[in-house]
C-alpha cells in the first residue's frame, strides 16, 4: 500500500482477495479519521457516495457477515470522526474530579464518556505525559483500560477493543517504566501481549506495543532483546509504508546501541532516521534525532561533523524554549567547546547546565555534567577545583533523585579526588556507569581492576 490516501477502489480490491479485510478497516478508520485532512475532506465532499458504497458492494456475492460489515463501514467512519471531535471536552470534564477512583466511577456511570474517542485520547495523553509526569501517565492509562470494559463490543468489535486494551496496558507499562517500577511494568507488558493475541491483528497496534516493550527491555539491560523487538517494529513500519514511524523507531534503536556502548553503529541508524522523520508531523522528534546524532558523533571523536550539524540545527533548537531542550543544547555546546580547545567557554557551559539541573532537581544529569567538569579540570591540572567539586557532589546527590548504587559510585569519585588519586579513566568509567544505570537501581558499579 505505497499510497496511504483514501482509494475508492480499495473495497473492491479486498473483495478480489488482493488485500485483507483488516487493511480496509485500518485505512478507512485509522487513516481517514485520525491523520489525513485530505481524505477527511474527500470523505465529506462525497458523503452520499461513501454511504452508498457499502450497500452497493453488499449486493455482490460475498458472505452475509462481510457484506454487512461493508455496509456499516462508512457510517462507522462518520461516528468515529464525531467521537474524536467530542473527546477533548469530555476528557477535560473527566479531569475535574481529583481522585482516580471518582474518575473511574464517572466513566462507569455516564454513557457519554463510553466512546472509543475518549479512550483513544486518554491513551494519547498518557503517551505524552510519560516523560514529564509518569504518575499522571499511569492514571490516564488505567482510566483508558477501565473504559474499555464499558465500550460496546457489538458497535466496535471485540477484537478491535482488545487492540485498544493492549495499547492501554502498553502505555501503563511505559508510565511505570519511566517511574523505575520495572517489575510492575513487566506485568502490564505481559497483559498487553495477551490482549494483542486476541486483537484484530492491526500491524500498527502491534508495532506500538512492541516498541514500548523494547524500551522496557532496554531499561532491564536486556539489550539484545530490545534490539530484536525494534527490528521487528522497523520492519512493520517499512512494510506498511509508515516512513515517519520507522524513523521514530530508528531513534530508539540508536539510543539502545549507545546504551550498549556501540556508538559507532548508532551513527548510520540516526542518519537514516533524520531522513525519514516528517517535520510536519513531529518537529521535536526530528530535533531529538539530530541532537542524538550530534552527541553520538562527539562520543566517536567526530567533532567536525558534530559542529556542522549543530550549526544547521540551531533554528530547530530555538523553537523549543523549555528547560530540558535548552539545557541539553548548552550541554552539547560545552562538550564541543572542550573538544575545540575553548576551555573557559566549556567551563561556563558546564557550570550553567549543572546549576540548571540542580534548580530543577534533576540530580542524575547534574551528576553527569559534574563529571564533565571534573574531566575538564583534570586535563588542566586544576586539582583544587576537582576537590571542591568532589566535596559538593556527594551531599547534593545523596539528597536528590540519584539511586543508592549511583551514589556509591559518586562516593568513590569523591574519595579518589580528595586523596588525589583521581584519573580521567576513573571519571569516564563512572560516567559510563551512570548513563547505563539510570533506570536500573540494582546495577552496581565495579571499579576497574
N, C-alpha and C positions, 0 to 999 in steps of 0.2 A: 504494500500500500504506500508507494512513494508519495502520492498526492493525498494529504490528510484532509483536504477540504471535502465538503458535502458533495456526494455524487448520487444523482437520482437513479443511476443505473445500478447502484450498489445492491439494492434488494434483489433485483433480477439476477445479478451475478451470484448472490448467495443461493438462490433457488436452483441454479445450474450446478451448484457444488463447487464453484471456483473459490469461494471463501466461506468460512464457517459462520453460523448464525450469530455467535457472540461477537464476531467482528462487526456485524451490522449494529448490534446494540452499543458496542463501545464507540463506534464512530458517531452514531446519531446522538446517543445520550450523554456521552462524555465530551466529545469534541465540540459538538454544536452548542450544548448547554453551558459548558464550562469555559472554553478558551477562545472561541473564534468569533469575533464580531462580524466578519464577512459572512459566515454561514448563518449566524443568527439573523442578519438582515435578509438573506436569501430565503430562509425558512419563513420569516414574517411576510415577505412580499408574495410568496407562493403558498400561503397557508391553505387555501382551498385545495390546491393540487396535493399538498402534503397530506391533508386529512383524508383525501380520497385514494391515495396511493396504496395504503394497506388494504383497503376494501377491494381495489382492482386486482391486486396480487392474490388476495384470499380466494378469488373466484377460480384461480388456476388449480391444477390438480396436485395439491400438497396436503400434508396431514392437517386435520382439523385444528389441532393444538398450535401448530406452527402458523397456520393461516390466521388463527385468532390473534396470536401474538403480533403478527404483522399489522393487522388492522388496528391494534391498540398502540403501536409504537409512536405514530405521530402525536396522538393525544398525550402519551406519556412525556414526550419531549416538552410539550406546552406546559404540562403540570409541573415538571421539574424546573423549567425556567421560572415559573411563578414561585415555587418554593425557594429558589435561590434569591429571588428579589425580596421575599418576605423574611428570610432568615436573619439578616443583621439586626432588625428591630426586635425580633423575638429573642435572640441571644443577648442583646443589651438588657431586655426585660428580665431575662433569666439571671443576669449578673447582679440584679438588685439585692436578693437575699444573700447574706454574708456566709451562712453556713452551707456546706456542701449537702448535708442531709436534707435541708429545706429545699435546695435547688432540685434534688432528685425527686422529692415529693411533688414539686411543681410539674416536673416532666411527666410523672406518672398520672397526675390528676387532670391536667389540662390538655385536651386533644390538639389544640392549636400548635403546641410545641412538638407534636409527634409526627415530624416530617423528616424525610431524608435531607432536605436543605439545611435544617437546623443541625442535624447530626454531622453532616459534612463540614459545616462551618466550625463547629466545636473542634473537630479533628484538625482543621487547618489552623485554628487559633492555638491549639496545643503544640503543633509543629513550630509555630513562630515564637511561642513563649519559652520553649525548652532552653534556649541559650541564656536568656536573661533571668528567668524565674522558673526553675524546674518544678517547684512545688505547685505553681499555678498550672503548668503544663500537665501535671499528673491529674489535677482536679478536672480540667477540661476533658482529658481523655476518658476518665472514669464516668463523667456525665454522658459522653458520647456512647460509651459501652452500655450504660444503663438505659439510654434512649433506644438503642437497637431492639431491646426486648419489647418495646411498645410500638414499634413500627409494623404496619400492616403487611404481613408476608404475602397475602394474595395480591396486593397492589404492587409491591416492589419485587417480589420473588424471593423465596427462601435462600437460594444460592447467592443472589446479589447481596442480601443482608449479611450473610456470612462473610463476604468480602469486606463489607463495611465494618463488621465486628473485628475482623482481622486487623484492619487499619487502626481501629481504636486501641486494641491491645498492643500493637506495634508502637504507637506513639506514647502509650502509657509506659512501655518499657524504655522508650527514649528519655522520657522525663525522669524516670527512676535512675537510669544510667547517668544522666547529667548530674544527679544528686549523689552519685557514687554508691547507690544501693544496687550493687551488681547482682546479688542473689535474687532479689525481688524482680529485677529487670529480666533475669533469665526465666523466671516463672511466667511473666507476662509474654515474653517472646514465645515460649512453648505453647501458650494459649493462642497466640496469633497464628502460629503454624497449624494448629488443629482446625481453626476456623478456615484457614486458607485451603485446606484439603477438602472442606465441604463447600467451598465457594464456587463461583461461576467460571473460574479459570481466566479472569482478566489478567493479561500479562503485566499491565501497568500496576495493578494492585500487588501482584507477586513481586515486582521489582522494588516497590516501596518497602514492603515487609523485609525482603532480603537485604536491602541497603541498610535499614535500621539494625537488623541483626548483625551485619558486618561491623557496624560501629560498636556494638556490644562486644563482639569477639575481639576487636582491637583493644578495647579497654580491659578485657580479660587477659590480654597479652597472648592471645591465640592468633598470631599474625597471619599464619598460613591459611587458616580457615577464613579469616576476614577477607583476604585477597581472593580466595576462590569464590566466595559469595559475591564480591564486587565484580569479578569477571563474568559471573552469570548475569548480574544486573546490567552490565555494559552490553552484553550480547542481546539481552531482551530489548533494550532501548535501540540498539543498532538495527535489529530485525524489524522493529515496529516504526522505524523512521523518526524516532524521537531524538534528534541530534542534541538539542539543548540539555535534555535529561541525561544523555550519555556523557556530556561534558561535566555535569554535576557529579556523576558517579566517578568520573576520572579524577576529579579534585579529591574525592575521598580516598581513592586508590593511592594517589600520590602521597597524601598525608600518612597513610599506613606504611608506605615504603620509607618515608622519612623516619617514622617512629621505630621502624625495624633497622635503622641505620643503613638504608640503601638509597641515599640522596641522589646519587648519580642516575639510578634507574628512574627516579621520580621526575627528572627534568623533561624527558620526551613525553611523559604522560601529561604533565602540566601544559606543555606547549600544545598538545592536541586539544586539551580541554579548553584552552583560551580560544582556539579556532572554532570550536563547536558551540560555545555558550552564546546564546542570543541576548545581547544587551538590552533589547526592548522588553524582554521577559524578566530579566533579573540583573540589573547593573551591579548590585552588591556582590552577587556570585562571581561575576567577571572580575571585579576588583579583588575578591578573595583569591581567585586563581592566579592573578598576576602577582599579588603580594606573596603568595606561597612560592611562586616561581622565583621572584627576586630573592627571597630568603634562602631558597634551596641553592640557587646559583652562588650565593655568598658562602654557604656551607661547603660548596665544592671548589672554592677558590676562584670562581669565575666572576670577579668583581666588576670587570669592564662591561660584561653583558648585563649584570645586575644594575649597574648605573644607567645604562641606556634605557632599560625597561622602566626603571623608577622615574626617569625624566619624562618618558612617554605617558606615564600613568598619573602624573600629578593632578591633572584635571579631574580624574576619577576620584582620587582621594579627597579633593576639595568639596565634592558633592556630599560627603558624609562627615558631619562635624561632631558626631558622638565621641565620647572619650575613648572607647575601645579602638576605633579606627585611627584616631589621631595619635594616640599613644603608640600604637604599633607602627605607624608611619615614622614617628620620631625615633623609635627603637631601631628600625632598619636603617634610618639615616645615620644613627650613631655607629652602627656596625660598619657601614660604608665609610664613614669618616675615619674610623680607626684603621681600616684596611688601606685607605688612601693617604694615611700619614697626617691627617688633620686631628691631632690628639686632643687639643683644647676643645674643639667642637664636639668630638666624640664624648669627652667627659661631660660637657654641658648637656648633650642629648641624654646620656645615660642617667645623670642626676635628675633631670626633669622628668623622665619617664618613671624612674623609681619613685619619685615623690608623688606622681600621679597615681600609680598603682596603690601606694600606701594610703593616699587620701580616699581612694575608693575601696579600700580594704581587700585588695586583691594580692594577698601576701605571696602567693606562689610565683606569680610573674615578677613581683618585686624582688624575690629571691634570685630569679634568673638574671634580671638586669644587674643586680648587685654583683653577681659572678662575672658579668661582662666588665663591670668597673674594676673588679679585682684583677682580671687579666690585663687591663689597660695599665693599672698601677704597677703590677709586677714587671711588665715589659719595660718600664721606665725607672725601675728601682725605687719606687715611692713606697717603701716599706711602712712608713708611719701611717700613710693613708690606708694601706691594706689592713693594718692592725686596728685602726679606728673603725673601718668598715666591719671587721670581724666582731668587734665589741658591740656594734649596733645591731647586727643581724639576728643573733640568736634570741634575745628577749622580744624583739619585734615580731619575728615569725613564729615564735612559740605561742604568742597570744592571738595570732590571726588564723588564716584558713589552711595552713600548711600541716599535713598529717604527720603523725609521730615518726614514721620511718624517714620522712624527708627532713624533719627537724633534727634527727640523729645525724643525717649526712651533713647538715649545716653546722652542727656542733663539731664534727670532725674538721670542717673548714676553719671554724673559729680556733680550735686548738692548734692546728697546724700554723695558722697565721700568727698567733700570739707566741708560739715557740720558734718563729722564723724558719719553719721547715716547709712552708707552703711553696708548691711549684705550679707552673702553668698546667702540667699534666693532671695534677690533682684537681685543680679548678675545672678543667674541661671534663674530667671524669664525673665530677659531682653534677655539673650542668647537664651532661648527657643522661645521668641517672634521673634527675628531676624531671626532664622532659618525658621520659618513658614512664615514670611512676606517678604522673599527675592524677590519674584516675584509678590507681591501684595501691591503696594504703598498705597492702601486705607485701609489696615488692620491696625487698631490702637492699640497701646499698652495701656493696662489697668493695673494700679497699683493694687496689691493685697490689699483687704480691711482689 
